[in-house]
Amino acid sequence: MKQKTYLTITPFLFLVIAVVHLIRIWKGWDISIAGSEIPLWASWAALVVASYLSYSGYKLK
């Protein structure tokens, strides 16, 4: 994969991940993995990280 293609796809994927976490927070969806419930604060943290990575990737492009 060429660097230009990578720098186009990666920020978009992180943006999609950030939007999914934002929707989870907004809708209040419950998520459980192997019987353990994932708290909403984890989505807040993931939203911040994914948004930052998306912004940084876009800036590099």
TILOMAR-641009 format. One record per atom (N, C-alpha, C, O, CB): residue number from 1; chain; atom name; x, y, z. Coordinates in Angstrom, 1 decimal. Glycine has a CB too. Layout:
% residues N
   num   cadena   atomo        X        Y        Z
   NUM        A      CA        X        Y        Z
...
//
This chain:
% residues 61
   num   cadena   atomo        X        Y        Z
     1        A       N      0.8     -1.2      0.0
     1        A      CA      0.0      0.0      0.0
     1        A       C      0.9      1.2      0.0
     1        A       O      1.9      1.3      0.7
     1        A      CB     -1.0      0.0      1.2
     2        A       N      0.6      2.2     -0.8
     2        A      CA      1.3      3.4     -0.9
     2        A       C      1.0      4.3      0.2
     2        A       O     -0.1      4.2      0.8
     2        A      CB      1.1      4.1     -2.3
     3        A       N      2.0      5.2      0.6
     3        A      CA      1.8      6.1      1.7
     3        A       C      0.6      7.0      1.5
     3        A       O     -0.1      7.3      2.5
     3        A      CB      3.1      6.9      1.9
     4        A       N      0.4      7.5      0.3
     4        A      CA     -0.7      8.4      0.1
     4        A       C     -2.1      7.7      0.3
     4        A       O     -3.0      8.3      0.9
     4        A      CB     -0.7      9.0     -1.4
     5        A       N     -2.2      6.5     -0.1
     5        A      CA     -3.4      5.7      0.1
     5        A       C     -3.6      5.5      1.6
     5        A       O     -4.7      5.6      2.1
     5        A      CB     -3.4      4.4     -0.6
     6        A       N     -2.5      5.1      2.3
     6        A      CA     -2.6      4.9      3.8
     6        A       C     -3.1      6.1      4.5
     6        A       O     -3.9      6.1      5.4
     6        A      CB     -1.3      4.4      4.3
     7        A       N     -2.5      7.3      4.1
     7        A      CA     -2.8      8.5      4.8
     7        A       C     -4.2      9.1      4.4
     7        A       O     -4.7     10.0      5.0
     7        A      CB     -1.8      9.6      4.4
     8        A       N     -4.8      8.5      3.4
     8        A      CA     -6.2      8.8      3.1
     8        A       C     -7.2      7.9      3.8
     8        A       O     -8.2      8.4      4.3
     8        A      CB     -6.4      8.7      1.5
     9        A       N     -6.9      6.6      3.9
     9        A      CA     -7.8      5.7      4.5
     9        A       C     -7.8      5.8      6.1
     9        A       O     -8.8      5.7      6.7
     9        A      CB     -7.4      4.3      4.1
    10        A       N     -6.6      5.9      6.7
    10        A      CA     -6.5      5.8      8.1
    10        A       C     -7.3      6.9      8.9
    10        A       O     -8.0      6.5      9.8
    10        A      CB     -5.0      5.9      8.5
    11        A       N     -7.2      8.2      8.5
    11        A      CA     -8.0      9.2      9.2
    11        A       C     -9.5      8.9      9.1
    11        A       O    -10.2      9.2     10.0
    11        A      CB     -7.6     10.6      8.7
    12        A       N     -9.9      8.4      7.9
    12        A      CA    -11.3      8.1      7.7
    12        A       C    -11.8      7.0      8.7
    12        A       O    -12.8      7.1      9.3
    12        A      CB    -11.6      7.7      6.3
    13        A       N    -11.0      6.0      8.8
    13        A      CA    -11.3      4.8      9.7
    13        A       C    -11.4      5.3     11.2
    13        A       O    -12.3      4.9     11.9
    13        A      CB    -10.3      3.7      9.5
    14        A       N    -10.4      6.1     11.6
    14        A      CA    -10.5      6.6     13.0
    14        A       C    -11.7      7.5     13.1
    14        A       O    -12.3      7.6     14.2
    14        A      CB     -9.2      7.4     13.3
    15        A       N    -12.1      8.3     12.1
    15        A      CA    -13.3      9.1     12.2
    15        A       C    -14.5      8.3     12.4
    15        A       O    -15.4      8.6     13.2
    15        A      CB    -13.4     10.0     11.0
    16        A       N    -14.6      7.2     11.6
    16        A      CA    -15.7      6.3     11.8
    16        A       C    -15.8      5.7     13.2
    16        A       O    -16.9      5.6     13.8
    16        A      CB    -15.7      5.1     10.7
    17        A       N    -14.7      5.3     13.7
    17        A      CA    -14.6      4.7     15.1
    17        A       C    -15.1      5.8     16.1
    17        A       O    -15.8      5.5     17.0
    17        A      CB    -13.2      4.3     15.4
    18        A       N    -14.6      7.0     15.9
    18        A      CA    -15.0      8.1     16.8
    18        A       C    -16.5      8.4     16.8
    18        A       O    -17.2      8.6     17.8
    18        A      CB    -14.3      9.4     16.5
    19        A       N    -17.1      8.3     15.6
    19        A      CA    -18.5      8.5     15.4
    19        A       C    -19.3      7.4     16.1
    19        A       O    -20.3      7.7     16.7
    19        A      CB    -18.9      8.7     13.9
    20        A       N    -18.8      6.2     15.9
    20        A      CA    -19.5      5.1     16.6
    20        A       C    -19.5      5.2     18.1
    20        A       O    -20.5      4.9     18.7
    20        A      CB    -18.9      3.7     16.1
    21        A       N    -18.4      5.6     18.6
    21        A      CA    -18.3      5.9     20.1
    21        A       C    -19.2      7.0     20.5
    21        A       O    -19.9      7.0     21.6
    21        A      CB    -16.9      6.1     20.5
    22        A       N    -19.3      8.0     19.7
    22        A      CA    -20.2      9.2     20.0
    22        A       C    -21.7      8.7     20.0
    22        A       O    -22.4      9.1     20.8
    22        A      CB    -20.0     10.3     19.0
    23        A       N    -22.0      7.9     19.0
    23        A      CA    -23.4      7.4     18.9
    23        A       C    -23.7      6.5     20.2
    23        A       O    -24.8      6.6     20.7
    23        A      CB    -23.6      6.6     17.6
    24        A       N    -22.7      5.7     20.6
    24        A      CA    -22.9      4.8     21.8
    24        A       C    -23.2      5.7     23.0
    24        A       O    -24.0      5.4     23.8
    24        A      CB    -21.7      3.9     22.0
    25        A       N    -22.4      6.8     23.1
    25        A      CA    -22.6      7.7     24.3
    25        A       C    -24.0      8.3     24.2
    25        A       O    -24.7      8.4     25.2
    25        A      CB    -21.5      8.7     24.3
    26        A       N    -24.3      8.8     23.0
    26        A      CA    -25.6      9.5     22.8
    26        A       C    -26.8      8.6     23.1
    26        A       O    -27.7      9.0     23.7
    26        A      CB    -25.7     10.1     21.4
    27        A       N    -26.7      7.4     22.6
    27        A      CA    -27.9      6.5     22.7
    27        A       C    -27.8      5.7     24.0
    27        A       O    -28.9      5.1     24.4
    27        A      CB    -27.8      5.5     21.5
    28        A       N    -26.7      5.7     24.7
    28        A      CA    -26.6      4.9     25.9
    28        A       C    -26.5      3.4     25.8
    28        A       O    -27.0      2.7     26.6
    28        A      CB    -27.7      5.3     26.8
    29        A       N    -26.0      3.0     24.6
    29        A      CA    -25.9      1.5     24.4
    29        A       C    -25.1      0.8     25.4
    29        A       O    -24.0      1.4     25.8
    29        A      CB    -25.4      1.3     23.0
    30        A       N    -25.5     -0.3     25.8
    30        A      CA    -24.7     -1.2     26.7
    30        A       C    -23.9     -2.1     25.9
    30        A       O    -24.4     -2.7     24.9
    30        A      CB    -25.6     -1.9     27.7
    31        A       N    -22.6     -2.3     26.3
    31        A      CA    -21.8     -3.3     25.6
    31        A       C    -21.2     -4.2     26.6
    31        A       O    -20.7     -3.7     27.7
    31        A      CB    -20.6     -2.6     24.8
    32        A       N    -21.2     -5.5     26.4
    32        A      CA    -20.6     -6.4     27.3
    32        A       C    -19.7     -7.4     26.5
    32        A       O    -20.1     -7.8     25.4
    32        A      CB    -21.6     -7.2     28.1
    33        A       N    -18.5     -7.6     27.0
    33        A      CA    -17.6     -8.5     26.4
    33        A       C    -17.2     -9.6     27.4
    33        A       O    -16.7     -9.3     28.5
    33        A      CB    -16.3     -7.8     25.9
    34        A       N    -17.5    -10.8     27.0
    34        A      CA    -17.3    -12.0     27.9
    34        A       C    -17.9    -11.8     29.3
    34        A       O    -17.4    -12.2     30.3
    34        A      CB    -15.8    -12.2     28.1
    35        A       N    -19.1    -11.2     29.3
    35        A      CA    -19.9    -11.1     30.5
    35        A       C    -19.5     -9.8     31.3
    35        A       O    -20.2     -9.6     32.3
    35        A      CB    -19.7    -12.2     31.3
    36        A       N    -18.5     -9.1     30.9
    36        A      CA    -18.1     -7.8     31.6
    36        A       C    -18.7     -6.6     30.8
    36        A       O    -18.5     -6.5     29.6
    36        A      CB    -16.6     -7.7     31.7
    37        A       N    -19.4     -5.8     31.5
    37        A      CA    -20.0     -4.6     30.9
    37        A       C    -18.9     -3.5     30.8
    37        A       O    -18.1     -3.2     31.7
    37        A      CB    -21.2     -4.1     31.7
    38        A       N    -18.8     -2.9     29.6
    38        A      CA    -17.9     -1.8     29.3
    38        A       C    -18.6     -0.5     29.7
    38        A       O    -19.6     -0.2     29.2
    38        A      CB    -17.4     -1.8     27.8
    39        A       N    -18.0      0.3     30.6
    39        A      CA    -18.6      1.5     31.0
    39        A       C    -18.6      2.6     30.0
    39        A       O    -17.8      2.5     29.0
    39        A      CB    -18.0      2.0     32.3
    40        A       N    -19.5      3.6     30.1
    40        A      CA    -19.5      4.6     29.1
    40        A       C    -18.3      5.5     29.1
    40        A       O    -17.9      6.1     28.1
    40        A      CB    -20.8      5.5     29.3
    41        A       N    -17.6      5.6     30.3
    41        A      CA    -16.4      6.5     30.3
    41        A       C    -15.3      5.9     29.4
    41        A       O    -14.5      6.7     28.9
    41        A      CB    -15.9      6.5     31.7
    42        A       N    -15.3      4.6     29.1
    42        A      CA    -14.4      4.0     28.2
    42        A       C    -14.6      4.5     26.8
    42        A       O    -13.7      4.7     26.0
    42        A      CB    -14.5      2.5     28.2
    43        A       N    -15.9      4.8     26.4
    43        A      CA    -16.2      5.3     25.1
    43        A       C    -15.8      6.8     25.0
    43        A       O    -15.4      7.3     24.0
    43        A      CB    -17.7      5.2     24.8
    44        A       N    -15.9      7.5     26.2
    44        A      CA    -15.4      8.9     26.2
    44        A       C    -13.9      8.9     25.9
    44        A       O    -13.5      9.7     25.1
    44        A      CB    -15.7      9.6     27.5
    45        A       N    -13.2      8.0     26.5
    45        A      CA    -11.7      8.0     26.3
    45        A       C    -11.4      7.6     24.9
    45        A       O    -10.6      8.2     24.2
    45        A      CB    -11.1      7.0     27.3
    46        A       N    -12.1      6.6     24.4
    46        A      CA    -11.9      6.1     23.0
    46        A       C    -12.3      7.2     22.0
    46        A       O    -11.7      7.3     20.9
    46        A      CB    -12.7      4.8     22.7
    47        A       N    -13.3      8.0     22.3
    47        A      CA    -13.7      9.0     21.4
    47        A       C    -12.6     10.1     21.3
    47        A       O    -12.3     10.6     20.2
    47        A      CB    -15.0      9.7     21.9
    48        A       N    -12.1     10.5     22.4
    48        A      CA    -11.0     11.5     22.4
    48        A       C     -9.8     10.9     21.6
    48        A       O     -9.2     11.6     20.8
    48        A      CB    -10.6     11.8     23.8
    49        A       N     -9.4      9.7     21.9
    49        A      CA     -8.2      9.1     21.2
    49        A       C     -8.4      9.0     19.7
    49        A       O     -7.6      9.3     18.9
    49        A      CB     -7.8      7.7     21.8
    50        A       N     -9.6      8.4     19.3
    50        A      CA     -9.9      8.2     17.9
    50        A       C    -10.0      9.5     17.2
    50        A       O     -9.6      9.7     16.0
    50        A      CB    -11.2      7.4     17.7
    51        A       N    -10.6     10.5     17.8
    51        A      CA    -10.7     11.9     17.2
    51        A       C     -9.3     12.5     17.0
    51        A       O     -9.0     13.1     16.0
    51        A      CB    -11.6     12.8     18.1
    52        A       N     -8.5     12.4     18.0
    52        A      CA     -7.1     12.9     17.9
    52        A       C     -6.3     12.2     16.8
    52        A       O     -5.6     12.8     16.0
    52        A      CB     -6.4     12.7     19.2
    53        A       N     -6.4     10.9     16.7
    53        A      CA     -5.7     10.1     15.7
    53        A       C     -6.2     10.5     14.3
    53        A       O     -5.5     10.6     13.3
    53        A      CB     -5.8      8.6     15.9
    54        A       N     -7.5     10.7     14.2
    54        A      CA     -8.1     11.1     12.9
    54        A       C     -7.6     12.4     12.5
    54        A       O     -7.2     12.7     11.3
    54        A      CB     -9.6     11.1     13.0
    55        A       N     -7.6     13.4     13.4
    55        A      CA     -7.2     14.7     13.1
    55        A       C     -5.7     14.7     12.8
    55        A       O     -5.3     15.4     11.8
    55        A      CB     -7.4     15.7     14.3
    56        A       N     -4.9     14.0     13.5
    56        A      CA     -3.4     13.9     13.2
    56        A       C     -3.2     13.3     11.9
    56        A       O     -2.3     13.8     11.1
    56        A      CB     -2.7     13.1     14.3
    57        A       N     -3.9     12.3     11.5
    57        A      CA     -3.7     11.6     10.2
    57        A       C     -4.1     12.6      9.1
    57        A       O     -3.5     12.6      8.0
    57        A      CB     -4.5     10.4     10.1
    58        A       N     -5.2     13.3      9.3
    58        A      CA     -5.6     14.3      8.3
    58        A       C     -4.6     15.4      8.1
    58        A       O     -4.3     15.8      7.0
    58        A      CB     -7.0     14.9      8.6
    59        A       N     -4.0     15.8      9.2
    59        A      CA     -3.0     16.9      9.2
    59        A       C     -1.7     16.4      8.5
    59        A       O     -1.1     17.2      7.8
    59        A      CB     -2.6     17.3     10.6
    60        A       N     -1.4     15.1      8.6
    60        A      CA     -0.2     14.6      7.9
    60        A       C     -0.4     14.5      6.4
    60        A       O      0.6     14.7      5.6
    60        A      CB      0.1     13.2      8.5
    61        A       N     -1.6     14.3      6.0
    61        A      CA     -1.9     14.2      4.6
    61        A       C     -1.7     15.5      3.9
    61        A       O     -1.8     15.6      2.7
    61        A      CB     -3.4     13.7      4.3
//
